[in-house]
């Protein structure tokens, strides 16, 4: 994806792939996996503010771009495809449902703030007007 979108792959991810630490497939990755479940250590570290948006909103924005490009023309099917195809949290109902529930204006404003702080990769897609 880094190549396709013109940004570098984080060094830690490249190292993990080289070391064959591919997650559930190999039993190691960000977590050690046992019996199909990640073994997570308890931590007192707090998640940095805004990290969830930095990780989630580009996927939500890309779903909008896929709809705008008519790769898929049904928003419910788009949500289902992202849930089943990528593991998007099912309880969120898919990226479009998540955006509507959160508020389209809030999502696009958050993307714009991230764009101003972190670069053009967070620029909101032009297709947001189509799903209002």
N, CA, C and O atoms as CSV, one atom per row, in Angstrom:
chain,resi,resn,atom,element,x,y,z
A,1,UNK,N,N,0.822,-1.202,0.000
A,1,UNK,CA,C,0.000,0.000,0.000
A,1,UNK,C,C,0.857,1.252,0.000
A,1,UNK,O,O,0.494,2.262,-0.603
A,2,UNK,N,N,1.996,1.184,0.679
A,2,UNK,CA,C,2.883,2.340,0.704
A,2,UNK,C,C,3.307,2.744,-0.692
A,2,UNK,O,O,3.315,3.927,-1.031
A,3,UNK,N,N,3.662,1.756,-1.501
A,3,UNK,CA,C,4.038,2.039,-2.887
A,3,UNK,C,C,2.878,2.659,-3.651
A,3,UNK,O,O,3.055,3.651,-4.358
A,4,UNK,N,N,1.705,2.081,-3.513
A,4,UNK,CA,C,0.533,2.542,-4.257
A,4,UNK,C,C,0.131,3.963,-3.875
A,4,UNK,O,O,-0.333,4.729,-4.720
A,5,UNK,N,N,0.308,4.313,-2.605
A,5,UNK,CA,C,-0.135,5.624,-2.139
A,5,UNK,C,C,1.010,6.613,-1.947
A,5,UNK,O,O,0.794,7.742,-1.506
A,6,UNK,N,N,2.217,6.191,-2.276
A,6,UNK,CA,C,3.337,7.113,-2.258
A,6,UNK,C,C,3.839,7.499,-0.883
A,6,UNK,O,O,4.290,8.628,-0.689
A,7,UNK,N,N,3.773,6.589,0.080
A,7,UNK,CA,C,4.385,6.866,1.364
A,7,UNK,C,C,5.190,5.654,1.817
A,7,UNK,O,O,4.869,4.520,1.462
A,8,UNK,N,N,6.236,5.897,2.602
A,8,UNK,CA,C,7.122,4.792,2.978
A,8,UNK,C,C,6.469,3.816,3.947
A,8,UNK,O,O,5.645,4.194,4.780
A,9,UNK,N,N,6.856,2.556,3.817
A,9,UNK,CA,C,6.401,1.534,4.755
A,9,UNK,C,C,7.200,1.718,6.044
A,9,UNK,O,O,8.425,1.826,5.994
A,10,UNK,N,N,6.530,1.756,7.194
A,10,UNK,CA,C,7.274,1.901,8.455
A,10,UNK,C,C,8.344,0.821,8.599
A,10,UNK,O,O,8.116,-0.345,8.277
A,11,UNK,N,N,9.492,1.224,9.081
A,11,UNK,CA,C,10.638,0.325,9.207
A,11,UNK,C,C,10.300,-0.921,10.019
A,11,UNK,O,O,10.717,-2.025,9.667
A,12,UNK,N,N,9.548,-0.747,11.102
A,12,UNK,CA,C,9.205,-1.901,11.941
A,12,UNK,C,C,8.386,-2.926,11.155
A,12,UNK,O,O,8.600,-4.127,11.317
A,13,UNK,N,N,7.458,-2.484,10.311
A,13,UNK,CA,C,6.668,-3.426,9.514
A,13,UNK,C,C,7.543,-4.179,8.522
A,13,UNK,O,O,7.401,-5.391,8.363
A,14,UNK,N,N,8.442,-3.474,7.860
A,14,UNK,CA,C,9.351,-4.141,6.919
A,14,UNK,C,C,10.179,-5.201,7.625
A,14,UNK,O,O,10.358,-6.306,7.112
A,15,UNK,N,N,10.685,-4.856,8.810
A,15,UNK,CA,C,11.492,-5.803,9.585
A,15,UNK,C,C,10.669,-7.031,9.968
A,15,UNK,O,O,11.156,-8.158,9.884
A,16,UNK,N,N,9.428,-6.811,10.385
A,16,UNK,CA,C,8.582,-7.928,10.789
A,16,UNK,C,C,8.308,-8.867,9.610
A,16,UNK,O,O,8.309,-10.087,9.781
A,17,UNK,N,N,8.076,-8.318,8.433
A,17,UNK,CA,C,7.845,-9.151,7.246
A,17,UNK,C,C,9.100,-9.950,6.921
A,17,UNK,O,O,9.024,-11.147,6.647
A,18,UNK,N,N,10.261,-9.287,6.951
A,18,UNK,CA,C,11.526,-9.994,6.691
A,18,UNK,C,C,11.739,-11.145,7.668
A,18,UNK,O,O,12.261,-12.194,7.292
A,19,UNK,N,N,11.330,-10.947,8.938
A,19,UNK,CA,C,11.506,-11.959,9.972
A,19,UNK,C,C,10.366,-12.979,9.974
A,19,UNK,O,O,10.303,-13.844,10.847
A,20,UNK,N,N,9.463,-12.873,8.992
A,20,UNK,CA,C,8.309,-13.776,8.869
A,20,UNK,C,C,7.391,-13.712,10.091
A,20,UNK,O,O,6.772,-14.709,10.462
A,21,UNK,N,N,7.310,-12.550,10.702
A,21,UNK,CA,C,6.372,-12.332,11.809
A,21,UNK,C,C,5.112,-11.717,11.210
A,21,UNK,O,O,4.934,-10.500,11.190
A,22,UNK,N,N,4.240,-12.608,10.719
A,22,UNK,CA,C,3.084,-12.188,9.938
A,22,UNK,C,C,1.773,-12.269,10.716
A,22,UNK,O,O,0.697,-12.281,10.118
A,23,UNK,N,N,1.855,-12.324,12.020
A,23,UNK,CA,C,0.640,-12.359,12.825
A,23,UNK,C,C,0.108,-13.761,12.999
A,23,UNK,O,O,0.869,-14.707,13.205
A,24,UNK,N,N,-1.190,-13.891,12.917
A,24,UNK,CA,C,-1.859,-15.164,13.166
A,24,UNK,C,C,-1.303,-16.275,12.280
A,24,UNK,O,O,-1.189,-17.419,12.720
A,25,UNK,N,N,-0.956,-15.946,11.033
A,25,UNK,CA,C,-0.453,-16.953,10.093
A,25,UNK,C,C,0.778,-17.677,10.622
A,25,UNK,O,O,0.926,-18.882,10.422
A,26,UNK,N,N,1.667,-16.940,11.299
A,26,UNK,CA,C,2.937,-17.519,11.735
A,26,UNK,C,C,3.043,-17.650,13.250
A,26,UNK,O,O,4.028,-18.186,13.758
A,27,UNK,N,N,2.036,-17.163,13.976
A,27,UNK,CA,C,2.060,-17.262,15.436
A,27,UNK,C,C,2.771,-16.111,16.115
A,27,UNK,O,O,2.788,-16.032,17.343
A,28,UNK,N,N,3.358,-15.217,15.332
A,28,UNK,CA,C,4.023,-14.044,15.902
A,28,UNK,C,C,3.791,-12.852,14.995
A,28,UNK,O,O,3.638,-12.997,13.782
A,29,UNK,N,N,3.769,-11.694,15.585
A,29,UNK,CA,C,3.601,-10.436,14.879
A,29,UNK,C,C,3.659,-9.345,15.925
A,29,UNK,O,O,4.604,-9.285,16.712
A,30,UNK,N,N,2.668,-8.491,15.940
A,30,UNK,CA,C,2.602,-7.508,17.022
A,30,UNK,C,C,2.350,-8.210,18.351
A,30,UNK,O,O,2.727,-7.720,19.415
A,31,UNK,N,N,1.703,-9.370,18.263
A,31,UNK,CA,C,1.431,-10.205,19.433
A,31,UNK,C,C,1.936,-11.608,19.144
A,31,UNK,O,O,2.172,-11.977,17.993
A,32,UNK,N,N,2.097,-12.379,20.205
A,32,UNK,CA,C,2.279,-13.815,20.048
A,32,UNK,C,C,0.870,-14.404,19.992
A,32,UNK,O,O,-0.016,-13.973,20.730
A,33,UNK,N,N,0.668,-15.380,19.124
A,33,UNK,CA,C,-0.651,-15.987,18.950
A,33,UNK,C,C,-0.637,-17.420,19.480
A,33,UNK,O,O,0.245,-18.213,19.149
A,34,UNK,N,N,-1.626,-17.733,20.304
A,34,UNK,CA,C,-1.788,-19.097,20.815
A,34,UNK,C,C,-3.246,-19.490,20.668
A,34,UNK,O,O,-4.148,-18.750,21.061
A,35,UNK,N,N,-3.462,-20.669,20.095
A,35,UNK,CA,C,-4.815,-21.183,19.881
A,35,UNK,C,C,-5.691,-20.193,19.121
A,35,UNK,O,O,-6.880,-20.052,19.407
A,36,UNK,N,N,-5.091,-19.512,18.152
A,36,UNK,CA,C,-5.844,-18.583,17.316
A,36,UNK,C,C,-6.181,-17.258,17.958
A,36,UNK,O,O,-6.954,-16.478,17.401
A,37,UNK,N,N,-5.606,-16.986,19.136
A,37,UNK,CA,C,-5.907,-15.727,19.833
A,37,UNK,C,C,-4.608,-15.020,20.202
A,37,UNK,O,O,-3.614,-15.666,20.534
A,38,UNK,N,N,-4.622,-13.677,20.142
A,38,UNK,CA,C,-3.403,-12.949,20.510
A,38,UNK,C,C,-3.190,-12.961,22.017
A,38,UNK,O,O,-4.135,-12.828,22.794
A,39,UNK,N,N,-1.944,-13.121,22.412
A,39,UNK,CA,C,-1.577,-13.037,23.822
A,39,UNK,C,C,-1.072,-11.611,24.035
A,39,UNK,O,O,0.002,-11.244,23.558
A,40,UNK,N,N,-1.844,-10.827,24.744
A,40,UNK,CA,C,-1.515,-9.413,24.933
A,40,UNK,C,C,-1.082,-9.179,26.374
A,40,UNK,O,O,-1.724,-9.633,27.321
A,41,UNK,N,N,0.012,-8.465,26.508
A,41,UNK,CA,C,0.493,-8.113,27.836
A,41,UNK,C,C,-0.257,-6.890,28.337
A,41,UNK,O,O,-0.600,-5.999,27.561
A,42,UNK,N,N,-0.504,-6.855,29.622
A,42,UNK,CA,C,-1.113,-5.671,30.225
A,42,UNK,C,C,-0.098,-4.539,30.182
A,42,UNK,O,O,1.094,-4.753,30.399
A,43,UNK,N,N,-0.573,-3.354,29.905
A,43,UNK,CA,C,0.323,-2.210,29.806
A,43,UNK,C,C,-0.319,-0.993,30.442
A,43,UNK,O,O,-1.535,-0.808,30.391
A,44,UNK,N,N,0.519,-0.175,31.038
A,44,UNK,CA,C,0.034,1.076,31.606
A,44,UNK,C,C,0.119,2.213,30.596
A,44,UNK,O,O,-0.293,3.338,30.878
A,45,UNK,N,N,0.663,1.906,29.402
A,45,UNK,CA,C,0.791,2.941,28.390
A,45,UNK,C,C,-0.571,3.343,27.870
A,45,UNK,O,O,-1.448,2.506,27.654
A,46,UNK,N,N,-0.730,4.622,27.676
A,46,UNK,CA,C,-1.971,5.145,27.129
A,46,UNK,C,C,-1.815,5.323,25.619
A,46,UNK,O,O,-0.723,5.589,25.118
A,47,UNK,N,N,-2.910,5.173,24.922
A,47,UNK,CA,C,-2.905,5.387,23.476
A,47,UNK,C,C,-2.774,6.887,23.237
A,47,UNK,O,O,-3.517,7.676,23.821
A,48,UNK,N,N,-1.836,7.284,22.384
A,48,UNK,CA,C,-1.684,8.715,22.110
A,48,UNK,C,C,-2.966,9.307,21.543
A,48,UNK,O,O,-3.642,8.655,20.747
A,49,UNK,N,N,-3.315,10.525,21.936
A,49,UNK,CA,C,-4.532,11.154,21.408
A,49,UNK,C,C,-4.476,11.234,19.885
A,49,UNK,O,O,-3.446,11.581,19.305
A,50,UNK,N,N,-5.573,10.916,19.262
A,50,UNK,CA,C,-5.668,11.015,17.813
A,50,UNK,C,C,-5.172,9.806,17.049
A,50,UNK,O,O,-5.318,9.751,15.827
A,51,UNK,N,N,-4.588,8.832,17.738
A,51,UNK,CA,C,-4.043,7.662,17.037
A,51,UNK,C,C,-5.147,6.879,16.321
A,51,UNK,O,O,-4.957,6.433,15.190
A,52,UNK,N,N,-6.274,6.714,16.963
A,52,UNK,CA,C,-7.368,5.956,16.338
A,52,UNK,C,C,-7.789,6.609,15.022
A,52,UNK,O,O,-8.005,5.908,14.033
A,53,UNK,N,N,-7.908,7.927,14.993
A,53,UNK,CA,C,-8.278,8.608,13.753
A,53,UNK,C,C,-7.202,8.443,12.688
A,53,UNK,O,O,-7.523,8.270,11.512
A,54,UNK,N,N,-5.946,8.493,13.075
A,54,UNK,CA,C,-4.857,8.344,12.106
A,54,UNK,C,C,-4.874,6.960,11.458
A,54,UNK,O,O,-4.475,6.807,10.303
A,55,UNK,N,N,-5.328,5.967,12.192
A,55,UNK,CA,C,-5.375,4.607,11.671
A,55,UNK,C,C,-6.681,4.314,10.928
A,55,UNK,O,O,-6.672,3.646,9.894
A,56,UNK,N,N,-7.783,4.803,11.446
A,56,UNK,CA,C,-9.096,4.432,10.941
A,56,UNK,C,C,-9.584,5.319,9.798
A,56,UNK,O,O,-10.128,4.812,8.817
A,57,UNK,N,N,-9.402,6.612,9.905
A,57,UNK,CA,C,-10.013,7.509,8.933
A,57,UNK,C,C,-9.482,7.355,7.507
A,57,UNK,O,O,-10.257,7.537,6.568
A,58,UNK,N,N,-8.201,7.028,7.293
A,58,UNK,CA,C,-7.800,6.785,5.900
A,58,UNK,C,C,-8.561,5.620,5.260
A,58,UNK,O,O,-8.861,5.668,4.067
A,59,UNK,N,N,-8.876,4.580,6.028
A,59,UNK,CA,C,-9.639,3.461,5.489
A,59,UNK,C,C,-11.072,3.898,5.176
A,59,UNK,O,O,-11.628,3.518,4.146
A,60,UNK,N,N,-11.657,4.687,6.054
A,60,UNK,CA,C,-13.008,5.191,5.838
A,60,UNK,C,C,-13.021,6.084,4.594
A,60,UNK,O,O,-13.926,5.989,3.765
A,61,UNK,N,N,-12.021,6.944,4.470
A,61,UNK,CA,C,-11.920,7.847,3.325
A,61,UNK,C,C,-11.734,7.059,2.032
A,61,UNK,O,O,-12.310,7.414,1.003
A,62,UNK,N,N,-10.943,6.003,2.074
A,62,UNK,CA,C,-10.728,5.191,0.876
A,62,UNK,C,C,-12.005,4.474,0.461
A,62,UNK,O,O,-12.244,4.274,-0.730
A,63,UNK,N,N,-12.824,4.088,1.428
A,63,UNK,CA,C,-14.114,3.477,1.094
A,63,UNK,C,C,-14.979,4.470,0.326
A,63,UNK,O,O,-15.677,4.087,-0.613
A,64,UNK,N,N,-14.938,5.720,0.712
A,64,UNK,CA,C,-15.683,6.759,-0.001
A,64,UNK,C,C,-15.147,6.896,-1.426
A,64,UNK,O,O,-15.925,7.047,-2.368
A,65,UNK,N,N,-13.830,6.845,-1.588
A,65,UNK,CA,C,-13.231,6.943,-2.924
A,65,UNK,C,C,-13.655,5.768,-3.799
A,65,UNK,O,O,-13.914,5.943,-4.990
A,66,UNK,N,N,-13.726,4.576,-3.219
A,66,UNK,CA,C,-14.157,3.392,-3.960
A,66,UNK,C,C,-15.590,3.578,-4.446
A,66,UNK,O,O,-15.916,3.206,-5.574
A,67,UNK,N,N,-16.440,4.146,-3.613
A,67,UNK,CA,C,-17.825,4.412,-4.014
A,67,UNK,C,C,-17.874,5.488,-5.100
A,67,UNK,O,O,-18.602,5.349,-6.082
A,68,UNK,N,N,-17.103,6.553,-4.923
A,68,UNK,CA,C,-17.073,7.636,-5.915
A,68,UNK,C,C,-16.613,7.115,-7.269
A,68,UNK,O,O,-17.129,7.536,-8.304
A,69,UNK,N,N,-15.642,6.202,-7.269
A,69,UNK,CA,C,-15.121,5.631,-8.513
A,69,UNK,C,C,-16.032,4.536,-9.079
A,69,UNK,O,O,-15.735,3.979,-10.135
A,70,UNK,N,N,-17.117,4.226,-8.403
A,70,UNK,CA,C,-18.088,3.215,-8.806
A,70,UNK,C,C,-17.481,1.819,-8.926
A,70,UNK,O,O,-17.908,1.003,-9.743
A,71,UNK,N,N,-16.475,1.569,-8.093
A,71,UNK,CA,C,-15.966,0.203,-7.976
A,71,UNK,C,C,-17.083,-0.657,-7.399
A,71,UNK,O,O,-17.235,-1.827,-7.749
A,72,UNK,N,N,-17.847,-0.058,-6.521
A,72,UNK,CA,C,-19.059,-0.672,-5.980
A,72,UNK,C,C,-20.107,0.445,-5.938
A,72,UNK,O,O,-19.777,1.592,-5.638
A,73,UNK,N,N,-21.361,0.116,-6.236
A,73,UNK,CA,C,-22.360,1.183,-6.283
A,73,UNK,C,C,-23.467,1.026,-5.241
A,73,UNK,O,O,-24.516,1.662,-5.338
A,74,UNK,N,N,-23.225,0.183,-4.258
A,74,UNK,CA,C,-24.186,0.008,-3.169
A,74,UNK,C,C,-23.431,0.169,-1.856
A,74,UNK,O,O,-22.506,-0.591,-1.568
A,75,UNK,N,N,-23.825,1.151,-1.066
A,75,UNK,CA,C,-23.097,1.454,0.168
A,75,UNK,C,C,-23.167,0.325,1.185
A,75,UNK,O,O,-22.205,0.096,1.919
A,76,UNK,N,N,-24.291,-0.384,1.241
A,76,UNK,CA,C,-24.382,-1.517,2.167
A,76,UNK,C,C,-23.419,-2.633,1.762
A,76,UNK,O,O,-22.784,-3.252,2.616
A,77,UNK,N,N,-23.313,-2.886,0.453
A,77,UNK,CA,C,-22.357,-3.895,-0.016
A,77,UNK,C,C,-20.925,-3.443,0.229
A,77,UNK,O,O,-20.063,-4.263,0.543
A,78,UNK,N,N,-20.664,-2.160,0.090
A,78,UNK,CA,C,-19.342,-1.620,0.378
A,78,UNK,C,C,-18.989,-1.880,1.839
A,78,UNK,O,O,-17.904,-2.377,2.141
A,79,UNK,N,N,-19.909,-1.543,2.747
A,79,UNK,CA,C,-19.661,-1.792,4.172
A,79,UNK,C,C,-19.402,-3.274,4.438
A,79,UNK,O,O,-18.463,-3.628,5.152
A,80,UNK,N,N,-20.238,-4.135,3.861
A,80,UNK,CA,C,-20.079,-5.579,4.075
A,80,UNK,C,C,-18.738,-6.060,3.521
A,80,UNK,O,O,-18.050,-6.857,4.159
A,81,UNK,N,N,-18.375,-5.583,2.353
A,81,UNK,CA,C,-17.109,-5.995,1.753
A,81,UNK,C,C,-15.909,-5.610,2.589
A,81,UNK,O,O,-14.961,-6.385,2.715
A,82,UNK,N,N,-15.942,-4.416,3.162
A,82,UNK,CA,C,-14.811,-3.976,3.995
A,82,UNK,C,C,-14.786,-4.763,5.306
A,82,UNK,O,O,-13.712,-5.095,5.807
A,83,UNK,N,N,-15.947,-5.058,5.857
A,83,UNK,CA,C,-15.986,-5.863,7.086
A,83,UNK,C,C,-15.416,-7.252,6.825
A,83,UNK,O,O,-14.532,-7.710,7.549
A,84,UNK,N,N,-15.920,-7.922,5.794
A,84,UNK,CA,C,-15.490,-9.293,5.535
A,84,UNK,C,C,-14.120,-9.368,4.880
A,84,UNK,O,O,-13.394,-10.342,5.078
A,85,UNK,N,N,-13.758,-8.361,4.107
A,85,UNK,CA,C,-12.502,-8.394,3.382
A,85,UNK,C,C,-11.296,-7.916,4.163
A,85,UNK,O,O,-10.178,-8.371,3.926
A,86,UNK,N,N,-11.516,-7.000,5.095
A,86,UNK,CA,C,-10.375,-6.426,5.820
A,86,UNK,C,C,-10.442,-6.629,7.318
A,86,UNK,O,O,-9.466,-6.369,8.022
A,87,UNK,N,N,-11.576,-7.088,7.816
A,87,UNK,CA,C,-11.694,-7.242,9.259
A,87,UNK,C,C,-12.125,-5.956,9.956
A,87,UNK,O,O,-11.978,-5.832,11.172
A,88,UNK,N,N,-12.658,-4.995,9.195
A,88,UNK,CA,C,-13.179,-3.769,9.818
A,88,UNK,C,C,-14.149,-4.187,10.917
A,88,UNK,O,O,-14.949,-5.102,10.725
A,89,UNK,N,N,-14.081,-3.533,12.045
A,89,UNK,CA,C,-14.886,-3.932,13.213
A,89,UNK,C,C,-16.371,-4.051,12.856
A,89,UNK,O,O,-17.017,-3.046,12.558
A,90,UNK,N,N,-16.915,-5.272,12.885
A,90,UNK,CA,C,-18.316,-5.463,12.494
A,90,UNK,C,C,-19.300,-4.659,13.337
A,90,UNK,O,O,-20.333,-4.219,12.833
A,91,UNK,N,N,-18.989,-4.463,14.610
A,91,UNK,CA,C,-19.925,-3.721,15.456
A,91,UNK,C,C,-20.032,-2.258,15.048
A,91,UNK,O,O,-20.940,-1.555,15.492
A,92,UNK,N,N,-19.107,-1.790,14.201
A,92,UNK,CA,C,-19.186,-0.419,13.667
A,92,UNK,C,C,-20.077,-0.352,12.434
A,92,UNK,O,O,-20.468,0.736,12.012
A,93,UNK,N,N,-20.402,-1.510,11.850
A,93,UNK,CA,C,-21.304,-1.545,10.708
A,93,UNK,C,C,-20.663,-1.217,9.379
A,93,UNK,O,O,-21.371,-1.040,8.388
A,94,UNK,N,N,-19.349,-1.131,9.328
A,94,UNK,CA,C,-18.651,-0.795,8.098
A,94,UNK,C,C,-18.235,0.667,8.087
A,94,UNK,O,O,-18.705,1.451,8.912
A,95,UNK,N,N,-17.366,1.039,7.172
A,95,UNK,CA,C,-16.828,2.395,7.180
A,95,UNK,C,C,-17.857,3.490,6.898
A,95,UNK,O,O,-17.806,4.555,7.513
A,96,UNK,N,N,-18.784,3.243,5.983
A,96,UNK,CA,C,-19.788,4.265,5.673
A,96,UNK,C,C,-20.744,4.433,6.854
A,96,UNK,O,O,-21.075,5.553,7.243
A,97,UNK,N,N,-21.180,3.310,7.414
A,97,UNK,CA,C,-22.057,3.375,8.578
A,97,UNK,C,C,-21.347,4.089,9.741
A,97,UNK,O,O,-21.949,4.909,10.434
A,98,UNK,N,N,-20.082,3.771,9.940
A,98,UNK,CA,C,-19.304,4.436,10.984
A,98,UNK,C,C,-19.279,5.941,10.752
A,98,UNK,O,O,-19.509,6.720,11.676
A,99,UNK,N,N,-18.997,6.351,9.513
A,99,UNK,CA,C,-18.911,7.784,9.196
A,99,UNK,C,C,-20.246,8.478,9.412
A,99,UNK,O,O,-20.294,9.578,9.962
A,100,UNK,N,N,-21.317,7.848,8.987
A,100,UNK,CA,C,-22.647,8.453,9.174
A,100,UNK,C,C,-23.002,8.548,10.652
A,100,UNK,O,O,-23.550,9.555,11.100
A,101,UNK,N,N,-22.693,7.513,11.398
A,101,UNK,CA,C,-23.005,7.525,12.833
A,101,UNK,C,C,-22.177,8.592,13.560
A,101,UNK,O,O,-22.696,9.314,14.411
A,102,UNK,N,N,-20.926,8.679,13.227
A,102,UNK,CA,C,-20.048,9.682,13.845
A,102,UNK,C,C,-20.410,11.085,13.386
A,102,UNK,O,O,-20.320,12.047,14.149
A,103,UNK,N,N,-20.819,11.186,12.136
A,103,UNK,CA,C,-21.140,12.471,11.530
A,103,UNK,C,C,-20.150,12.766,10.413
A,103,UNK,O,O,-18.945,12.879,10.639
A,104,UNK,N,N,-20.680,12.886,9.214
A,104,UNK,CA,C,-19.822,13.109,8.043
A,104,UNK,C,C,-19.005,14.385,8.216
A,104,UNK,O,O,-17.820,14.411,7.886
A,105,UNK,N,N,-19.625,15.432,8.726
A,105,UNK,CA,C,-18.895,16.691,8.914
A,105,UNK,C,C,-17.745,16.519,9.897
A,105,UNK,O,O,-16.672,17.093,9.708
A,106,UNK,N,N,-17.964,15.735,10.941
A,106,UNK,CA,C,-16.904,15.493,11.917
A,106,UNK,C,C,-15.764,14.686,11.293
A,106,UNK,O,O,-14.592,14.983,11.527
A,107,UNK,N,N,-16.102,13.674,10.507
A,107,UNK,CA,C,-15.077,12.845,9.873
A,107,UNK,C,C,-14.244,13.677,8.903
A,107,UNK,O,O,-13.014,13.619,8.933
A,108,UNK,N,N,-14.904,14.450,8.042
A,108,UNK,CA,C,-14.157,15.240,7.061
A,108,UNK,C,C,-13.348,16.343,7.733
A,108,UNK,O,O,-12.243,16.652,7.287
A,109,UNK,N,N,-13.878,16.945,8.802
A,109,UNK,CA,C,-13.114,17.957,9.537
A,109,UNK,C,C,-11.892,17.329,10.205
A,109,UNK,O,O,-10.821,17.934,10.235
A,110,UNK,N,N,-12.049,16.125,10.738
A,110,UNK,CA,C,-10.922,15.436,11.369
A,110,UNK,C,C,-9.862,15.072,10.334
A,110,UNK,O,O,-8.666,15.205,10.594
A,111,UNK,N,N,-10.296,14.615,9.164
A,111,UNK,CA,C,-9.342,14.327,8.090
A,111,UNK,C,C,-8.595,15.593,7.676
A,111,UNK,O,O,-7.385,15.566,7.451
A,112,UNK,N,N,-9.320,16.687,7.579
A,112,UNK,CA,C,-8.683,17.950,7.183
A,112,UNK,C,C,-7.668,18.404,8.232
A,112,UNK,O,O,-6.596,18.893,7.876
A,113,UNK,N,N,-7.985,18.251,9.502
A,113,UNK,CA,C,-7.024,18.593,10.563
A,113,UNK,C,C,-5.782,17.714,10.470
A,113,UNK,O,O,-4.661,18.198,10.624
A,114,UNK,N,N,-5.982,16.425,10.220
A,114,UNK,CA,C,-4.841,15.527,10.057
A,114,UNK,C,C,-4.018,15.911,8.826
A,114,UNK,O,O,-2.789,15.849,8.853
A,115,UNK,N,N,-4.694,16.306,7.754
A,115,UNK,CA,C,-3.982,16.729,6.546
A,115,UNK,C,C,-3.093,17.932,6.842
A,115,UNK,O,O,-1.944,17.987,6.404
A,116,UNK,N,N,-3.629,18.887,7.581
A,116,UNK,CA,C,-2.848,20.083,7.895
A,116,UNK,C,C,-1.648,19.756,8.786
A,116,UNK,O,O,-0.585,20.361,8.647
A,117,UNK,N,N,-1.819,18.809,9.688
A,117,UNK,CA,C,-0.725,18.437,10.607
A,117,UNK,C,C,0.262,17.457,9.993
A,117,UNK,O,O,1.467,17.561,10.221
A,118,UNK,N,N,-0.252,16.489,9.203
A,118,UNK,CA,C,0.574,15.345,8.831
A,118,UNK,C,C,0.738,15.129,7.334
A,118,UNK,O,O,1.514,14.265,6.926
A,119,UNK,N,N,0.038,15.880,6.513
A,119,UNK,CA,C,0.273,15.766,5.090
A,119,UNK,C,C,-0.927,15.370,4.256
A,119,UNK,O,O,-1.996,15.039,4.769
A,120,UNK,N,N,-0.713,15.415,2.956
A,120,UNK,CA,C,-1.777,15.244,1.969
A,120,UNK,C,C,-2.429,13.865,1.980
A,120,UNK,O,O,-3.537,13.710,1.468
A,121,UNK,N,N,-1.773,12.870,2.547
A,121,UNK,CA,C,-2.398,11.534,2.533
A,121,UNK,C,C,-3.709,11.501,3.315
A,121,UNK,O,O,-4.489,10.558,3.185
A,122,UNK,N,N,-3.952,12.538,4.132
A,122,UNK,CA,C,-5.190,12.608,4.904
A,122,UNK,C,C,-6.236,13.520,4.260
A,122,UNK,O,O,-7.287,13.761,4.853
A,123,UNK,N,N,-5.966,14.026,3.065
A,123,UNK,CA,C,-6.919,14.917,2.395
A,123,UNK,C,C,-8.236,14.175,2.162
A,123,UNK,O,O,-8.236,13.092,1.577
A,124,UNK,N,N,-9.361,14.748,2.615
A,124,UNK,CA,C,-10.653,14.080,2.410
A,124,UNK,C,C,-10.959,13.905,0.924
A,124,UNK,O,O,-10.714,14.808,0.123
A,125,UNK,N,N,-11.487,12.757,0.568
A,125,UNK,CA,C,-11.859,12.471,-0.806
A,125,UNK,C,C,-13.015,13.374,-1.236
A,125,UNK,O,O,-13.809,13.826,-0.411
A,126,UNK,N,N,-13.092,13.626,-2.538
A,126,UNK,CA,C,-14.168,14.467,-3.081
A,126,UNK,C,C,-15.538,13.795,-3.008
A,126,UNK,O,O,-16.560,14.464,-3.161
A,127,UNK,N,N,-15.573,12.498,-2.780
A,127,UNK,CA,C,-16.818,11.762,-2.809
A,127,UNK,C,C,-17.685,11.876,-1.569
A,127,UNK,O,O,-18.776,11.308,-1.533
A,128,UNK,N,N,-17.234,12.590,-0.560
A,128,UNK,CA,C,-18.027,12.668,0.674
A,128,UNK,C,C,-19.409,13.271,0.431
A,128,UNK,O,O,-20.360,12.904,1.121
A,129,UNK,N,N,-19.545,14.178,-0.524
A,129,UNK,CA,C,-20.847,14.794,-0.804
A,129,UNK,C,C,-21.847,13.755,-1.301
A,129,UNK,O,O,-23.054,13.923,-1.126
A,130,UNK,N,N,-21.350,12.676,-1.924
A,130,UNK,CA,C,-22.219,11.660,-2.492
A,130,UNK,C,C,-22.870,10.742,-1.449
A,130,UNK,O,O,-23.850,10.062,-1.753
A,131,UNK,N,N,-22.341,10.719,-0.249
A,131,UNK,CA,C,-22.923,9.794,0.747
A,131,UNK,C,C,-23.630,10.525,1.873
A,131,UNK,O,O,-24.014,9.905,2.865
A,132,UNK,N,N,-23.802,11.796,1.744
A,132,UNK,CA,C,-24.505,12.556,2.800
A,132,UNK,C,C,-25.952,12.159,2.867
A,132,UNK,O,O,-26.700,12.687,3.689
